[in-house]
Amino acid sequence: MLRQVRGWWPRLRFRGGLTRWVPLPTTTPFTFWYLLTLLATTVVLRSVTAPVARRLLAAASTDAHNLQRHPLLSLVASALWLGDTHWLPYVLIFAVAIAPLERRIGAGWTAVVFASGHVVATLVTELPVLWAITAHVLPGAAGRWVDVGVSYGFFCTAGALTNGLSRQAHSWTIAGLYAVITALYLVSGPAELSSAVTFAGHLVATHVGMLCWRPWLRRRGWPPSGPGVVVAARQP
């Protein structure tokens, strides 16, 4: 199937150089097929009744309850669902943060960067909740909220992408990421424990990409030089 897609896709042409921004199966396969997977699961959520949708998301959640019982399954499954049924905004999110990184370091390593943010941020934030429940500091209900989505992976790749920016652009982009993370926290109900956990997870994921992946990216020949983003498209 992938060979067939590669056969006909390059025949399509977009005006204004849109192919540099649109995720394609030939140049950014990880971004493209991940978006299609999210589209498929979003269609499922829109096709079933609300109680069934809630059960599907609860089963895939990386809350403390699921992490204690089936950690690997919940870590994988939670990244395949969106917390809502609005898929189109994620096309823009993936196009501006994940696809550019994939064009620079390839599909495999982009998947690793994304997964590192998703896994590390989840464990760093949810394991303390699990400990607090076990120690009877928090009620058992605190381990059963719905925690699905791609935000940890996104912020990790966005953080990694900042390592290819000039110094001034790097500072502004980091400030923008912090502003977005803070805004998401404020609009999600800052008094809720789940909001505080997600807020911390976003910060952890961003710094995993920004700091932990920086030495590796530098060894790959990606120093910040010149104005703007240093993102050279890989040849398909």
Summary of the structure (lengths in Angstrom):
residues: 236
radius of gyration: 18.6
end to end distance: 17.4
largest distance: 60.9
contacts: 732
relative contact order: 0.13
helix: 73%
strand: 1%
